[in-house]
Amino acid sequence: MSETMNNEGIVNKPARPVGIVGYGAYIPRYRLPGTEISRIWNGEASPGPVKEKAVAGLDEDVITMSIEAARNALARSGISPTQLRAVWVGSESHPYAVKPSGTIVAEAIGASAHIQAADWEFACKAGTEAFVAAMGLVGSHMANYAMAIGMDTAQAKPGDALEYTASCGGAAFIVGPAEEALTTIDAQYSFVTDTPDFWRRAHQKYPEHGQRFTGEPAYFNHIVSATSTLMQNEDLAPEDFRFAVFHQPNEKFPSRVAKQLGFKPEQIEDGLLSPLIGNTYAGAALVGLTAVLDVASPGDRILVTSYGSGAGSDVFVLTAQAALPERRDAALHTQDYIARRTEIDYATYARFRGKIAMK
Amino acid sequence: MSASMDNLYSDVIIAGVGQTPVGEHWDRSLRELAANAILAAVKDSAGLKPQVLYIGNFLAVSASRQANLGALLTEDAGLNGIEGVTIEAADASGGAALRMAYLAVLSGAVDVAMAIGVEKFTDVIGPESESFLSQMLDADYESAQGLTPLSLAGLLFHRYLHDYAPDRKAFAGFPEVAHANGETNVNAMFQQGMREGVYKKAAEAAEVLNLFDVAPYADGAAAVILTRQDQLPDGWDRPLVRVIGSSLVTDTLSIHDRPLPLVWDAARLSIERACRGAGIMPKDVDFFEYHDATSLHAVLSLEAAGFASQGQGWMLGNPDVIGLDGQIPVATFGGLKARGHPLGATGLYQAVEAAMQLRGEAGKNQVAGAKVGLIQSLGGMASTAVAHVLSR
């Protein structure tokens, strides 16, 4: 880290105020308990780092799930899909290496054809990177509405520690002019370094990770640096926020980083979903945000800090608006998706997630 | 080993010490850690320039794919061209390097020798690190069967519990004392005491051994400069600390080749011989920096040194006995458990800490009136044991 980094103009402010005009979550119904994973790999059922994780069904993938979340976002926005000028999907499990998920999502929701639709990848912050780009497209007056989605069906290596948490789910957001927004986006800052804590080469089926290196030098360093830099530049303190949502690979990390930054457990509890659904990777911070938006009151200030391995964090400061309680019931609440659950065993999970070698 | 060397009174003195903090130094390389310790020791010695550098290191060849440290570390610390070579004895490498430096100065062949221990354990992550660590065991008969140092210690600990039926809870005393001392060591990896009740609830590390029974592997570098009094530079004004006893003994590599797996002969003999050379009995020492790689190692080290009878070492797990004010203070700066276990560097951390004790520079970790200290480094399951006696 250079000590002479120029700190001028590092917080991103668009040319016109922007906000979240619509939002929607999607979490698949299947649940694999941590006790099932330990039963298979450790010979006895014992609790894991989260209670259970969400698993996509046989006919689901990032594209189908993005379509459902996008429809929820459109329902809350009240806009016509043809008004969207971008449908951007961030994921680390895009069904195609070449052919963007966004083209299919856009077509399915009726947003084609006057749009942008490239894929986004930055591990778990692919969705929030797309979100920042949407802010730019709208904030620069290039467009009035842009959709950013973070969604994953994370590849969990069998028998690896991360198998307990790598799960499926995510959320879609429509960014538009602040005047029409359910929440305004008041400030945004991103902090990115070359830190190889977790990666997957093109032909690898499962990612690799740096074990203990994924903690302090990766997750904690980036979330703490990004959040404290933004708060310092904007003259904000933890007490100024009603809610804070952090990237949530498990329960321990976000709880610890929140404490480190001076936030209280009450501030993070509504947006902390990983104990019940696992780590939805590119969807994680965003789906946590949807759960907060489902309960926030006008005037509430919300902090969101994502984390993507490789590595970096995007920070957002949002303020809930009067329109939020009016429009949020137009789609299923995130807790409704969490409550909708069908428990499966490890064999069913292995079949659903394509872990059985068929030839 | 020549008998005359065992009995010779030596005027080998510790002229300078240096250390880096022990921890997971993701952002510091092997050469950087070593250079920091070397330069700190040179500064502490008022600028003495060593003629030889004995390097204690275990894993650089595997973890950092770096051999030939003699050439690398001398150059990197601005000591181009001096004599340099690595000494390896698994996690007793540091102690072994210290012994080589001691012999070099004792023999008169070298005037100023430096011993440095350095380890960059975090250059390797995941299961590969386990297989590298297992190199301290027998490759054909132990590690090829899936044994690792930790699992082997677990098996032996099981045996100890079976043979002697000790109070399992009593073993908490060893990490508790270590952590209490680590709290006030600014270079320790863990600077927190153990909260009430955590030992009982601790997760398993290797069946029967729990998380607090096992010292953390880590990165670090520590160095000492040895010389004779006539070599000291003007302006050198540290309290004089001498190395008055030194011994390195090997045992069978594998536990299964020993008649009694729980009696560590090399550990016992190295202490007896170092003490004999120093003209003292083990019980005469004011503190004992032992190789507490696990709580089992701690207990068997105390038994080998004669501080407890066979099968009774566990009874010493009490701050009244082994705390800083106890009868036989151990791990005075946190030991392997709290200061950390940077493998090949550990033996030199013990030497640096012992020197600080005897200089009266240990601050909150000071053993009152310390005049004689015993340090012991073990390689693997005490297959190699190296002990030194230091005195003021």
Interface residues (C-beta under 8 A of the other chain):
Chain A: G210 Q211 R212 F213 E216 P217
Chain B: E24 W26 D27 T122 I125 G126
